[in-house]
Amino acid sequence: MSATATVRVHPQTRDALRRLAAAHATTIPEVLREVVQRAEDDELLGGMEGDFARLASDPEQAASYQAEVAAWDVTLLDGLDNDPWE
């Protein structure tokens, strides 16, 4: 069994966790693990969106990035001609 920790939460949060666990036939620790993972993923993706927005605002850097993507794209050997990001 893995190590555990006690976390204090508001009674409404506890009740919501119980409802979610029951609705998905899982445990409260698993619901918490999934919620935290989603929050971390959202934070990472939000940061990436900001990074790409900054990149797009600099034409020189954006062109350099596109050239690098084009160089790597030919290594895929997947036979696809179109770029899904364009």
PDB file with SEQRES, HELIX, SHEET and CRYST1 records, atoms N, CA, C and O in Angstrom:
SEQRES   1 A   86  MET SER ALA THR ALA THR VAL ARG VAL HIS PRO GLN THR          
SEQRES   2 A   86  ARG ASP ALA LEU ARG ARG LEU ALA ALA ALA HIS ALA THR          
SEQRES   3 A   86  THR ILE PRO GLU VAL LEU ARG GLU VAL VAL GLN ARG ALA          
SEQRES   4 A   86  GLU ASP ASP GLU LEU LEU GLY GLY MET GLU GLY ASP PHE          
SEQRES   5 A   86  ALA ARG LEU ALA SER ASP PRO GLU GLN ALA ALA SER TYR          
SEQRES   6 A   86  GLN ALA GLU VAL ALA ALA TRP ASP VAL THR LEU LEU ASP          
SEQRES   7 A   86  GLY LEU ASP ASN ASP PRO TRP GLU                              
HELIX    1 AA1 PRO A   11  ALA A   23  1                                  13    
HELIX    2 AA2 ILE A   28  ALA A   56  1                                  29    
HELIX    3 AA3 PRO A   59  ASP A   73  1                                  15    
CRYST1    1.000    1.000    1.000  90.00  90.00  90.00 P 1           1          
ATOM      1  N   MET A   1       0.845  -1.181   0.000  1.00  0.00           N  
ATOM      2  CA  MET A   1       0.000   0.000   0.000  1.00  0.00           C  
ATOM      3  C   MET A   1       0.889   1.243   0.000  1.00  0.00           C  
ATOM      4  O   MET A   1       1.898   1.299   0.703  1.00  0.00           O  
ATOM      5  N   SER A   2       0.510   2.209  -0.777  1.00  0.00           N  
ATOM      6  CA  SER A   2       1.295   3.434  -0.850  1.00  0.00           C  
ATOM      7  C   SER A   2       1.022   4.315   0.365  1.00  0.00           C  
ATOM      8  O   SER A   2       0.014   4.158   1.053  1.00  0.00           O  
ATOM      9  N   ALA A   3       1.931   5.231   0.608  1.00  0.00           N  
ATOM     10  CA  ALA A   3       1.780   6.146   1.729  1.00  0.00           C  
ATOM     11  C   ALA A   3       0.573   7.045   1.517  1.00  0.00           C  
ATOM     12  O   ALA A   3       0.225   7.377   0.384  1.00  0.00           O  
ATOM     13  N   THR A   4      -0.053   7.430   2.600  1.00  0.00           N  
ATOM     14  CA  THR A   4      -1.213   8.317   2.530  1.00  0.00           C  
ATOM     15  C   THR A   4      -0.983   9.521   3.430  1.00  0.00           C  
ATOM     16  O   THR A   4      -0.070   9.541   4.255  1.00  0.00           O  
ATOM     17  N   ALA A   5      -1.835  10.521   3.249  1.00  0.00           N  
ATOM     18  CA  ALA A   5      -1.787  11.715   4.076  1.00  0.00           C  
ATOM     19  C   ALA A   5      -3.211  12.159   4.355  1.00  0.00           C  
ATOM     20  O   ALA A   5      -4.124  11.884   3.576  1.00  0.00           O  
ATOM     21  N   THR A   6      -3.388  12.835   5.452  1.00  0.00           N  
ATOM     22  CA  THR A   6      -4.689  13.396   5.792  1.00  0.00           C  
ATOM     23  C   THR A   6      -4.741  14.833   5.314  1.00  0.00           C  
ATOM     24  O   THR A   6      -3.819  15.614   5.546  1.00  0.00           O  
ATOM     25  N   VAL A   7      -5.837  15.173   4.641  1.00  0.00           N  
ATOM     26  CA  VAL A   7      -6.025  16.526   4.142  1.00  0.00           C  
ATOM     27  C   VAL A   7      -7.348  17.041   4.691  1.00  0.00           C  
ATOM     28  O   VAL A   7      -8.377  16.379   4.561  1.00  0.00           O  
ATOM     29  N   ARG A   8      -7.323  18.197   5.290  1.00  0.00           N  
ATOM     30  CA  ARG A   8      -8.554  18.791   5.811  1.00  0.00           C  
ATOM     31  C   ARG A   8      -9.236  19.559   4.694  1.00  0.00           C  
ATOM     32  O   ARG A   8      -8.620  20.373   4.006  1.00  0.00           O  
ATOM     33  N   VAL A   9     -10.532  19.280   4.531  1.00  0.00           N  
ATOM     34  CA  VAL A   9     -11.318  19.980   3.520  1.00  0.00           C  
ATOM     35  C   VAL A   9     -12.630  20.428   4.150  1.00  0.00           C  
ATOM     36  O   VAL A   9     -13.061  19.898   5.173  1.00  0.00           O  
ATOM     37  N   HIS A  10     -13.242  21.398   3.529  1.00  0.00           N  
ATOM     38  CA  HIS A  10     -14.546  21.890   3.965  1.00  0.00           C  
ATOM     39  C   HIS A  10     -15.556  20.741   3.828  1.00  0.00           C  
ATOM     40  O   HIS A  10     -15.449  19.938   2.902  1.00  0.00           O  
ATOM     41  N   PRO A  11     -16.530  20.656   4.734  1.00  0.00           N  
ATOM     42  CA  PRO A  11     -17.522  19.581   4.639  1.00  0.00           C  
ATOM     43  C   PRO A  11     -18.228  19.522   3.270  1.00  0.00           C  
ATOM     44  O   PRO A  11     -18.559  18.435   2.796  1.00  0.00           O  
ATOM     45  N   GLN A  12     -18.453  20.659   2.648  1.00  0.00           N  
ATOM     46  CA  GLN A  12     -19.087  20.645   1.324  1.00  0.00           C  
ATOM     47  C   GLN A  12     -18.165  19.995   0.286  1.00  0.00           C  
ATOM     48  O   GLN A  12     -18.629  19.297  -0.616  1.00  0.00           O  
ATOM     49  N   THR A  13     -16.873  20.229   0.423  1.00  0.00           N  
ATOM     50  CA  THR A  13     -15.910  19.606  -0.489  1.00  0.00           C  
ATOM     51  C   THR A  13     -15.887  18.106  -0.255  1.00  0.00           C  
ATOM     52  O   THR A  13     -15.873  17.329  -1.209  1.00  0.00           O  
ATOM     53  N   ARG A  14     -15.882  17.695   1.002  1.00  0.00           N  
ATOM     54  CA  ARG A  14     -15.907  16.268   1.332  1.00  0.00           C  
ATOM     55  C   ARG A  14     -17.135  15.597   0.727  1.00  0.00           C  
ATOM     56  O   ARG A  14     -17.040  14.515   0.148  1.00  0.00           O  
ATOM     57  N   ASP A  15     -18.302  16.256   0.867  1.00  0.00           N  
ATOM     58  CA  ASP A  15     -19.533  15.680   0.330  1.00  0.00           C  
ATOM     59  C   ASP A  15     -19.484  15.590  -1.197  1.00  0.00           C  
ATOM     60  O   ASP A  15     -19.955  14.616  -1.785  1.00  0.00           O  
ATOM     61  N   ALA A  16     -18.914  16.608  -1.826  1.00  0.00           N  
ATOM     62  CA  ALA A  16     -18.791  16.589  -3.284  1.00  0.00           C  
ATOM     63  C   ALA A  16     -17.852  15.460  -3.718  1.00  0.00           C  
ATOM     64  O   ALA A  16     -18.120  14.771  -4.703  1.00  0.00           O  
ATOM     65  N   LEU A  17     -16.761  15.275  -2.989  1.00  0.00           N  
ATOM     66  CA  LEU A  17     -15.845  14.182  -3.306  1.00  0.00           C  
ATOM     67  C   LEU A  17     -16.529  12.827  -3.168  1.00  0.00           C  
ATOM     68  O   LEU A  17     -16.320  11.933  -3.988  1.00  0.00           O  
ATOM     69  N   ARG A  18     -17.332  12.681  -2.147  1.00  0.00           N  
ATOM     70  CA  ARG A  18     -18.077  11.425  -1.970  1.00  0.00           C  
ATOM     71  C   ARG A  18     -19.033  11.188  -3.126  1.00  0.00           C  
ATOM     72  O   ARG A  18     -19.130  10.076  -3.644  1.00  0.00           O  
ATOM     73  N   ARG A  19     -19.745  12.249  -3.530  1.00  0.00           N  
ATOM     74  CA  ARG A  19     -20.686  12.107  -4.659  1.00  0.00           C  
ATOM     75  C   ARG A  19     -19.950  11.716  -5.940  1.00  0.00           C  
ATOM     76  O   ARG A  19     -20.383  10.822  -6.667  1.00  0.00           O  
ATOM     77  N   LEU A  20     -18.828  12.400  -6.207  1.00  0.00           N  
ATOM     78  CA  LEU A  20     -18.057  12.086  -7.413  1.00  0.00           C  
ATOM     79  C   LEU A  20     -17.526  10.654  -7.375  1.00  0.00           C  
ATOM     80  O   LEU A  20     -17.587   9.937  -8.374  1.00  0.00           O  
ATOM     81  N   ALA A  21     -17.013  10.249  -6.234  1.00  0.00           N  
ATOM     82  CA  ALA A  21     -16.492   8.883  -6.110  1.00  0.00           C  
ATOM     83  C   ALA A  21     -17.605   7.861  -6.341  1.00  0.00           C  
ATOM     84  O   ALA A  21     -17.410   6.871  -7.047  1.00  0.00           O  
ATOM     85  N   ALA A  22     -18.755   8.104  -5.751  1.00  0.00           N  
ATOM     86  CA  ALA A  22     -19.870   7.174  -5.923  1.00  0.00           C  
ATOM     87  C   ALA A  22     -20.353   7.153  -7.372  1.00  0.00           C  
ATOM     88  O   ALA A  22     -20.636   6.086  -7.916  1.00  0.00           O  
ATOM     89  N   ALA A  23     -20.446   8.315  -7.992  1.00  0.00           N  
ATOM     90  CA  ALA A  23     -20.933   8.403  -9.376  1.00  0.00           C  
ATOM     91  C   ALA A  23     -20.006   7.689 -10.345  1.00  0.00           C  
ATOM     92  O   ALA A  23     -20.446   7.193 -11.382  1.00  0.00           O  
ATOM     93  N   HIS A  24     -18.720   7.636 -10.007  1.00  0.00           N  
ATOM     94  CA  HIS A  24     -17.750   7.013 -10.910  1.00  0.00           C  
ATOM     95  C   HIS A  24     -17.243   5.668 -10.381  1.00  0.00           C  
ATOM     96  O   HIS A  24     -16.278   5.108 -10.901  1.00  0.00           O  
ATOM     97  N   ALA A  25     -17.900   5.168  -9.355  1.00  0.00           N  
ATOM     98  CA  ALA A  25     -17.548   3.870  -8.760  1.00  0.00           C  
ATOM     99  C   ALA A  25     -16.046   3.783  -8.463  1.00  0.00           C  
ATOM    100  O   ALA A  25     -15.369   2.827  -8.843  1.00  0.00           O  
ATOM    101  N   THR A  26     -15.558   4.799  -7.781  1.00  0.00           N  
ATOM    102  CA  THR A  26     -14.150   4.835  -7.424  1.00  0.00           C  
ATOM    103  C   THR A  26     -14.013   5.350  -5.999  1.00  0.00           C  
ATOM    104  O   THR A  26     -15.000   5.445  -5.270  1.00  0.00           O  
ATOM    105  N   THR A  27     -12.814   5.674  -5.613  1.00  0.00           N  
ATOM    106  CA  THR A  27     -12.561   6.128  -4.248  1.00  0.00           C  
ATOM    107  C   THR A  27     -12.291   7.633  -4.216  1.00  0.00           C  
ATOM    108  O   THR A  27     -11.969   8.240  -5.238  1.00  0.00           O  
ATOM    109  N   ILE A  28     -12.425   8.213  -3.051  1.00  0.00           N  
ATOM    110  CA  ILE A  28     -12.108   9.637  -2.886  1.00  0.00           C  
ATOM    111  C   ILE A  28     -10.646   9.915  -3.217  1.00  0.00           C  
ATOM    112  O   ILE A  28     -10.368  10.896  -3.906  1.00  0.00           O  
ATOM    113  N   PRO A  29      -9.691   9.092  -2.757  1.00  0.00           N  
ATOM    114  CA  PRO A  29      -8.302   9.360  -3.149  1.00  0.00           C  
ATOM    115  C   PRO A  29      -8.103   9.350  -4.674  1.00  0.00           C  
ATOM    116  O   PRO A  29      -7.311  10.133  -5.200  1.00  0.00           O  
ATOM    117  N   GLU A  30      -8.807   8.478  -5.372  1.00  0.00           N  
ATOM    118  CA  GLU A  30      -8.683   8.440  -6.829  1.00  0.00           C  
ATOM    119  C   GLU A  30      -9.299   9.689  -7.461  1.00  0.00           C  
ATOM    120  O   GLU A  30      -8.745  10.235  -8.415  1.00  0.00           O  
ATOM    121  N   VAL A  31     -10.427  10.139  -6.944  1.00  0.00           N  
ATOM    122  CA  VAL A  31     -11.029  11.380  -7.441  1.00  0.00           C  
ATOM    123  C   VAL A  31     -10.072  12.541  -7.221  1.00  0.00           C  
ATOM    124  O   VAL A  31      -9.871  13.351  -8.126  1.00  0.00           O  
ATOM    125  N   LEU A  32      -9.483  12.636  -6.046  1.00  0.00           N  
ATOM    126  CA  LEU A  32      -8.526  13.709  -5.762  1.00  0.00           C  
ATOM    127  C   LEU A  32      -7.315  13.637  -6.686  1.00  0.00           C  
ATOM    128  O   LEU A  32      -6.842  14.660  -7.181  1.00  0.00           O  
ATOM    129  N   ARG A  33      -6.815  12.416  -6.914  1.00  0.00           N  
ATOM    130  CA  ARG A  33      -5.672  12.253  -7.812  1.00  0.00           C  
ATOM    131  C   ARG A  33      -6.015  12.771  -9.204  1.00  0.00           C  
ATOM    132  O   ARG A  33      -5.215  13.477  -9.817  1.00  0.00           O  
ATOM    133  N   GLU A  34      -7.200  12.424  -9.707  1.00  0.00           N  
ATOM    134  CA  GLU A  34      -7.622  12.860 -11.039  1.00  0.00           C  
ATOM    135  C   GLU A  34      -7.827  14.377 -11.092  1.00  0.00           C  
ATOM    136  O   GLU A  34      -7.448  15.019 -12.072  1.00  0.00           O  
ATOM    137  N   VAL A  35      -8.421  14.948 -10.048  1.00  0.00           N  
ATOM    138  CA  VAL A  35      -8.650  16.398 -10.011  1.00  0.00           C  
ATOM    139  C   VAL A  35      -7.318  17.139 -10.024  1.00  0.00           C  
ATOM    140  O   VAL A  35      -7.160  18.118 -10.754  1.00  0.00           O  
ATOM    141  N   VAL A  36      -6.364  16.679  -9.225  1.00  0.00           N  
ATOM    142  CA  VAL A  36      -5.056  17.323  -9.172  1.00  0.00           C  
ATOM    143  C   VAL A  36      -4.349  17.175 -10.516  1.00  0.00           C  
ATOM    144  O   VAL A  36      -3.736  18.129 -10.995  1.00  0.00           O  
ATOM    145  N   GLN A  37      -4.423  15.993 -11.134  1.00  0.00           N  
ATOM    146  CA  GLN A  37      -3.788  15.791 -12.430  1.00  0.00           C  
ATOM    147  C   GLN A  37      -4.378  16.723 -13.484  1.00  0.00           C  
ATOM    148  O   GLN A  37      -3.647  17.302 -14.288  1.00  0.00           O  
ATOM    149  N   ARG A  38      -5.697  16.866 -13.478  1.00  0.00           N  
ATOM    150  CA  ARG A  38      -6.344  17.785 -14.431  1.00  0.00           C  
ATOM    151  C   ARG A  38      -5.924  19.225 -14.196  1.00  0.00           C  
ATOM    152  O   ARG A  38      -5.698  19.975 -15.146  1.00  0.00           O  
ATOM    153  N   ALA A  39      -5.817  19.611 -12.934  1.00  0.00           N  
ATOM    154  CA  ALA A  39      -5.386  20.982 -12.614  1.00  0.00           C  
ATOM    155  C   ALA A  39      -3.959  21.212 -13.091  1.00  0.00           C  
ATOM    156  O   ALA A  39      -3.653  22.269 -13.643  1.00  0.00           O  
ATOM    157  N   GLU A  40      -3.087  20.235 -12.884  1.00  0.00           N  
ATOM    158  CA  GLU A  40      -1.712  20.366 -13.362  1.00  0.00           C  
ATOM    159  C   GLU A  40      -1.668  20.432 -14.884  1.00  0.00           C  
ATOM    160  O   GLU A  40      -0.924  21.233 -15.450  1.00  0.00           O  
ATOM    161  N   ASP A  41      -2.462  19.595 -15.549  1.00  0.00           N  
ATOM    162  CA  ASP A  41      -2.522  19.617 -17.016  1.00  0.00           C  
ATOM    163  C   ASP A  41      -3.028  20.973 -17.511  1.00  0.00           C  
ATOM    164  O   ASP A  41      -2.478  21.537 -18.457  1.00  0.00           O  
ATOM    165  N   ASP A  42      -4.073  21.493 -16.874  1.00  0.00           N  
ATOM    166  CA  ASP A  42      -4.620  22.799 -17.265  1.00  0.00           C  
ATOM    167  C   ASP A  42      -3.568  23.898 -17.101  1.00  0.00           C  
ATOM    168  O   ASP A  42      -3.455  24.786 -17.946  1.00  0.00           O  
ATOM    169  N   GLU A  43      -2.806  23.832 -16.018  1.00  0.00           N  
ATOM    170  CA  GLU A  43      -1.764  24.837 -15.782  1.00  0.00           C  
ATOM    171  C   GLU A  43      -0.685  24.742 -16.855  1.00  0.00           C  
ATOM    172  O   GLU A  43      -0.229  25.763 -17.369  1.00  0.00           O  
ATOM    173  N   LEU A  44      -0.277  23.529 -17.192  1.00  0.00           N  
ATOM    174  CA  LEU A  44       0.736  23.342 -18.222  1.00  0.00           C  
ATOM    175  C   LEU A  44       0.238  23.859 -19.571  1.00  0.00           C  
ATOM    176  O   LEU A  44       0.951  24.586 -20.262  1.00  0.00           O  
ATOM    177  N   LEU A  45      -0.987  23.482 -19.942  1.00  0.00           N  
ATOM    178  CA  LEU A  45      -1.531  23.919 -21.226  1.00  0.00           C  
ATOM    179  C   LEU A  45      -1.736  25.426 -21.270  1.00  0.00           C  
ATOM    180  O   LEU A  45      -1.510  26.054 -22.304  1.00  0.00           O  
ATOM    181  N   GLY A  46      -2.160  26.005 -20.164  1.00  0.00           N  
ATOM    182  CA  GLY A  46      -2.315  27.461 -20.102  1.00  0.00           C  
ATOM    183  C   GLY A  46      -0.991  28.164 -20.306  1.00  0.00           C  
ATOM    184  O   GLY A  46      -0.919  29.179 -20.998  1.00  0.00           O  
ATOM    185  N   GLY A  47       0.052  27.628 -19.706  1.00  0.00           N  
ATOM    186  CA  GLY A  47       1.381  28.195 -19.887  1.00  0.00           C  
ATOM    187  C   GLY A  47       1.850  28.074 -21.327  1.00  0.00           C  
ATOM    188  O   GLY A  47       2.460  28.993 -21.872  1.00  0.00           O  
ATOM    189  N   MET A  48       1.561  26.936 -21.935  1.00  0.00           N  
ATOM    190  CA  MET A  48       1.948  26.744 -23.335  1.00  0.00           C  
ATOM    191  C   MET A  48       1.195  27.705 -24.248  1.00  0.00           C  
ATOM    192  O   MET A  48       1.767  28.230 -25.204  1.00  0.00           O  
ATOM    193  N   GLU A  49      -0.070  27.938 -23.963  1.00  0.00           N  
ATOM    194  CA  GLU A  49      -0.847  28.891 -24.766  1.00  0.00           C  
ATOM    195  C   GLU A  49      -0.218  30.279 -24.698  1.00  0.00           C  
ATOM    196  O   GLU A  49      -0.102  30.972 -25.708  1.00  0.00           O  
ATOM    197  N   GLY A  50       0.180  30.669 -23.506  1.00  0.00           N  
ATOM    198  CA  GLY A  50       0.844  31.960 -23.343  1.00  0.00           C  
ATOM    199  C   GLY A  50       2.167  32.011 -24.091  1.00  0.00           C  
ATOM    200  O   GLY A  50       2.499  33.020 -24.714  1.00  0.00           O  
ATOM    201  N   ASP A  51       2.924  30.914 -24.027  1.00  0.00           N  
ATOM    202  CA  ASP A  51       4.204  30.861 -24.733  1.00  0.00           C  
ATOM    203  C   ASP A  51       3.995  30.979 -26.246  1.00  0.00           C  
ATOM    204  O   ASP A  51       4.721  31.713 -26.917  1.00  0.00           O  
ATOM    205  N   PHE A  52       3.018  30.267 -26.776  1.00  0.00           N  
ATOM    206  CA  PHE A  52       2.763  30.331 -28.213  1.00  0.00           C  
ATOM    207  C   PHE A  52       2.229  31.702 -28.623  1.00  0.00           C  
ATOM    208  O   PHE A  52       2.513  32.170 -29.726  1.00  0.00           O  
ATOM    209  N   ALA A  53       1.469  32.340 -27.759  1.00  0.00           N  
ATOM    210  CA  ALA A  53       0.981  33.691 -28.058  1.00  0.00           C  
ATOM    211  C   ALA A  53       2.155  34.667 -28.137  1.00  0.00           C  
ATOM    212  O   ALA A  53       2.205  35.514 -29.029  1.00  0.00           O  
ATOM    213  N   ARG A  54       3.102  34.545 -27.199  1.00  0.00           N  
ATOM    214  CA  ARG A  54       4.292  35.401 -27.240  1.00  0.00           C  
ATOM    215  C   ARG A  54       5.119  35.114 -28.487  1.00  0.00           C  
ATOM    216  O   ARG A  54       5.642  36.034 -29.115  1.00  0.00           O  
ATOM    217  N   LEU A  55       5.238  33.845 -28.843  1.00  0.00           N  
ATOM    218  CA  LEU A  55       5.975  33.476 -30.046  1.00  0.00           C  
ATOM    219  C   LEU A  55       5.320  34.080 -31.287  1.00  0.00           C  
ATOM    220  O   LEU A  55       6.006  34.616 -32.157  1.00  0.00           O  
ATOM    221  N   ALA A  56       3.994  33.992 -31.366  1.00  0.00           N  
ATOM    222  CA  ALA A  56       3.274  34.520 -32.521  1.00  0.00           C  
ATOM    223  C   ALA A  56       3.409  36.034 -32.628  1.00  0.00           C  
ATOM    224  O   ALA A  56       3.301  36.587 -33.722  1.00  0.00           O  
ATOM    225  N   SER A  57       3.642  36.706 -31.511  1.00  0.00           N  
ATOM    226  CA  SER A  57       3.756  38.164 -31.542  1.00  0.00           C  
ATOM    227  C   SER A  57       5.130  38.647 -32.009  1.00  0.00           C  
ATOM    228  O   SER A  57       5.338  39.846 -32.195  1.00  0.00           O  
ATOM    229  N   ASP A  58       6.061  37.718 -32.198  1.00  0.00           N  
ATOM    230  CA  ASP A  58       7.411  38.060 -32.659  1.00  0.00           C  
ATOM    231  C   ASP A  58       7.634  37.373 -34.010  1.00  0.00           C  
ATOM    232  O   ASP A  58       7.991  36.196 -34.048  1.00  0.00           O  
ATOM    233  N   PRO A  59       7.428  38.097 -35.121  1.00  0.00           N  
ATOM    234  CA  PRO A  59       7.515  37.475 -36.447  1.00  0.00           C  
ATOM    235  C   PRO A  59       8.838  36.756 -36.718  1.00  0.00           C  
ATOM    236  O   PRO A  59       8.849  35.701 -37.352  1.00  0.00           O  
ATOM    237  N   GLU A  60       9.939  37.315 -36.247  1.00  0.00           N  
ATOM    238  CA  GLU A  60      11.241  36.677 -36.484  1.00  0.00           C  
ATOM    239  C   GLU A  60      11.340  35.338 -35.761  1.00  0.00           C  
ATOM    240  O   GLU A  60      11.769  34.336 -36.333  1.00  0.00           O  
ATOM    241  N   GLN A  61      10.938  35.340 -34.498  1.00  0.00           N  
ATOM    242  CA  GLN A  61      10.971  34.096 -33.723  1.00  0.00           C  
ATOM    243  C   GLN A  61       9.957  33.081 -34.259  1.00  0.00           C  
ATOM    244  O   GLN A  61      10.235  31.882 -34.298  1.00  0.00           O  
ATOM    245  N   ALA A  62       8.786  33.564 -34.669  1.00  0.00           N  
ATOM    246  CA  ALA A  62       7.769  32.667 -35.219  1.00  0.00           C  
ATOM    247  C   ALA A  62       8.276  32.006 -36.495  1.00  0.00           C  
ATOM    248  O   ALA A  62       8.056  30.812 -36.699  1.00  0.00           O  
ATOM    249  N   ALA A  63       8.955  32.770 -37.361  1.00  0.00           N  
ATOM    250  CA  ALA A  63       9.499  32.206 -38.594  1.00  0.00           C  
ATOM    251  C   ALA A  63      10.580  31.177 -38.284  1.00  0.00           C  
ATOM    252  O   ALA A  63      10.659  30.139 -38.941  1.00  0.00           O  
ATOM    253  N   SER A  64      11.404  31.462 -37.292  1.00  0.00           N  
ATOM    254  CA  SER A  64      12.445  30.522 -36.891  1.00  0.00           C  
ATOM    255  C   SER A  64      11.821  29.222 -36.373  1.00  0.00           C  
ATOM    256  O   SER A  64      12.276  28.127 -36.705  1.00  0.00           O  
ATOM    257  N   TYR A  65      10.791  29.359 -35.570  1.00  0.00           N  
ATOM    258  CA  TYR A  65      10.090  28.179 -35.043  1.00  0.00           C  
ATOM    259  C   TYR A  65       9.481  27.365 -36.181  1.00  0.00           C  
ATOM    260  O   TYR A  65       9.612  26.142 -36.209  1.00  0.00           O  
ATOM    261  N   GLN A  66       8.816  28.036 -37.119  1.00  0.00           N  
ATOM    262  CA  GLN A  66       8.193  27.331 -38.241  1.00  0.00           C  
ATOM    263  C   GLN A  66       9.245  26.614 -39.089  1.00  0.00           C  
ATOM    264  O   GLN A  66       8.995  25.512 -39.575  1.00  0.00           O  
ATOM    265  N   ALA A  67      10.403  27.218 -39.270  1.00  0.00           N  
ATOM    266  CA  ALA A  67      11.481  26.572 -40.023  1.00  0.00           C  
ATOM    267  C   ALA A  67      11.955  25.314 -39.301  1.00  0.00           C  
ATOM    268  O   ALA A  67      12.219  24.291 -39.933  1.00  0.00           O  
ATOM    269  N   GLU A  68      12.061  25.393 -37.983  1.00  0.00           N  
ATOM    270  CA  GLU A  68      12.482  24.219 -37.223  1.00  0.00           C  
ATOM    271  C   GLU A  68      11.432  23.116 -37.299  1.00  0.00           C  
ATOM    272  O   GLU A  68      11.765  21.942 -37.458  1.00  0.00           O  
ATOM    273  N   VAL A  69      10.173  23.498 -37.187  1.00  0.00           N  
ATOM    274  CA  VAL A  69       9.085  22.514 -37.304  1.00  0.00           C  
ATOM    275  C   VAL A  69       9.129  21.847 -38.673  1.00  0.00           C  
ATOM    276  O   VAL A  69       8.974  20.631 -38.775  1.00  0.00           O  
ATOM    277  N   ALA A  70       9.338  22.635 -39.727  1.00  0.00           N  
ATOM    278  CA  ALA A  70       9.407  22.092 -41.082  1.00  0.00           C  
ATOM    279  C   ALA A  70      10.567  21.112 -41.218  1.00  0.00           C  
ATOM    280  O   ALA A  70      10.434  20.080 -41.876  1.00  0.00           O  
ATOM    281  N   ALA A  71      11.696  21.425 -40.603  1.00  0.00           N  
ATOM    282  CA  ALA A  71      12.853  20.541 -40.673  1.00  0.00           C  
ATOM    283  C   ALA A  71      12.567  19.203 -39.995  1.00  0.00           C  
ATOM    284  O   ALA A  71      12.951  18.149 -40.501  1.00  0.00           O  
ATOM    285  N   TRP A  72      11.897  19.253 -38.861  1.00  0.00           N  
ATOM    286  CA  TRP A  72      11.572  18.023 -38.152  1.00  0.00           C  
ATOM    287  C   TRP A  72      10.409  17.284 -38.791  1.00  0.00           C  
ATOM    288  O   TRP A  72      10.326  16.060 -38.697  1.00  0.00           O  
ATOM    289  N   ASP A  73       9.513  18.010 -39.438  1.00  0.00           N  
ATOM    290  CA  ASP A  73       8.320  17.406 -40.016  1.00  0.00           C  
ATOM    291  C   ASP A  73       8.677  16.363 -41.072  1.00  0.00           C  
ATOM    292  O   ASP A  73       7.979  15.358 -41.204  1.00  0.00           O  
ATOM    293  N   VAL A  74       9.739  16.583 -41.815  1.00  0.00           N  
ATOM    294  CA  VAL A  74      10.115  15.621 -42.855  1.00  0.00           C  
ATOM    295  C   VAL A  74      10.620  14.315 -42.268  1.00  0.00           C  
ATOM    296  O   VAL A  74      10.738  13.324 -42.989  1.00  0.00           O  
ATOM    297  N   THR A  75      10.919  14.292 -40.989  1.00  0.00           N  
ATOM    298  CA  THR A  75      11.401  13.062 -40.368  1.00  0.00           C  
ATOM    299  C   THR A  75      10.264  12.136 -39.960  1.00  0.00           C  
ATOM    300  O   THR A  75      10.507  11.001 -39.551  1.00  0.00           O  
ATOM    301  N   LEU A  76       9.033  12.604 -40.066  1.00  0.00           N  
ATOM    302  CA  LEU A  76       7.901  11.796 -39.621  1.00  0.00           C  
ATOM    303  C   LEU A  76       7.649  10.581 -40.505  1.00  0.00           C  
ATOM    304  O   LEU A  76       7.273   9.516 -40.017  1.00  0.00           O  
ATOM    305  N   LEU A  77       7.858  10.746 -41.800  1.00  0.00           N  
ATOM    306  CA  LEU A  77       7.631   9.667 -42.757  1.00  0.00           C  
ATOM    307  C   LEU A  77       6.234   9.066 -42.634  1.00  0.00           C  
ATOM    308  O   LEU A  77       6.057   7.860 -42.804  1.00  0.00           O  
ATOM    309  N   ASP A  78       5.240   9.908 -42.339  1.00  0.00           N  
ATOM    310  CA  ASP A  78       3.885   9.405 -42.178  1.00  0.00           C  
ATOM    311  C   ASP A  78       3.060   9.534 -43.459  1.00  0.00           C  
ATOM    312  O   ASP A  78       1.928   9.054 -43.516  1.00  0.00           O  
ATOM    313  N   GLY A  79       3.614  10.173 -44.476  1.00  0.00           N  
ATOM    314  CA  GLY A  79       2.909  10.298 -45.737  1.00  0.00           C  
ATOM    315  C   GLY A  79       1.850  11.379 -45.767  1.00  0.00           C  
ATOM    316  O   GLY A  79       1.151  11.526 -46.771  1.00  0.00           O  
ATOM    317  N   LEU A  80       1.713  12.134 -44.702  1.00  0.00           N  
ATOM    318  CA  LEU A  80       0.714  13.196 -44.660  1.00  0.00           C  
ATOM    319  C   LEU A  80       1.315  14.484 -45.192  1.00  0.00           C  
ATOM    320  O   LEU A  80       2.440  14.842 -44.846  1.00  0.00           O  
ATOM    321  N   ASP A  81       0.559  15.183 -46.039  1.00  0.00           N  
ATOM    322  CA  ASP A  81       1.049  16.411 -46.631  1.00  0.00           C  
ATOM    323  C   ASP A  81       0.621  17.663 -45.882  1.00  0.00           C  
ATOM    324  O   ASP A  81       1.284  18.696 -45.971  1.00  0.00           O  
ATOM    325  N   ASN A  82      -0.475  17.581 -45.149  1.00  0.00           N  
ATOM    326  CA  ASN A  82      -0.995  18.801 -44.523  1.00  0.00           C  
ATOM    327  C   ASN A  82      -0.655  18.859 -43.030  1.00  0.00           C  
ATOM    328  O   ASN A  82      -0.595  17.844 -42.335  1.00  0.00           O  
ATOM    329  N   ASP A  83      -0.441  20.069 -42.583  1.00  0.00           N  
ATOM    330  CA  ASP A  83      -0.117  20.341 -41.199  1.00  0.00           C  
ATOM    331  C   ASP A  83      -1.422  20.670 -40.455  1.00  0.00           C  
ATOM    332  O   ASP A  83      -2.087  21.642 -40.812  1.00  0.00           O  
ATOM    333  N   PRO A  84      -1.807  19.892 -39.435  1.00  0.00           N  
ATOM    334  CA  PRO A  84      -3.063  20.145 -38.728  1.00  0.00           C  
ATOM    335  C   PRO A  84      -3.091  21.475 -37.985  1.00  0.00           C  
ATOM    336  O   PRO A  84      -4.161  21.932 -37.585  1.00  0.00           O  
ATOM    337  N   TRP A  85      -1.922  22.108 -37.791  1.00  0.00           N  
ATOM    338  CA  TRP A  85      -1.849  23.364 -37.042  1.00  0.00           C  
ATOM    339  C   TRP A  85      -2.026  24.580 -37.939  1.00  0.00           C  
ATOM    340  O   TRP A  85      -2.111  25.702 -37.441  1.00  0.00           O  
ATOM    341  N   GLU A  86      -2.084  24.380 -39.241  1.00  0.00           N  
ATOM    342  CA  GLU A  86      -2.247  25.530 -40.148  1.00  0.00           C  
ATOM    343  C   GLU A  86      -3.696  25.736 -40.484  1.00  0.00           C  
ATOM    344  O   GLU A  86      -4.032  26.653 -41.233  1.00  0.00           O  
TER     345      GLU A  86                                                      
END                                                                             
